C-alpha cells in the first residue's frame, strides 16, 4: 500500500512519531520506508508512541507494528486493524 499524503491515518502516525522522536518530516531520508530505529526509536519511545496513537498494549497490534518499524508499515497495520480510527 502506498500512503496518500492526505491520508489522515498517515498524518496522525507521522505527527506522533515526529513529536515523540523530536523529528521533522525531512529527517525521513527514505520517506515512509525509513526504519524508525535509525531515527532514534527505542523500546521506551515505542511504548510512548503506542500510548500517543491509542494502541491497546494488551492487543496483538504492538507486536505486529514491531515487525516493521516504518511509517509505511504502520499506516498499513493501523489502517487495516480496525482498532485505530
Beta strands, then each sheet from edge to edge (+ up, - down):
end
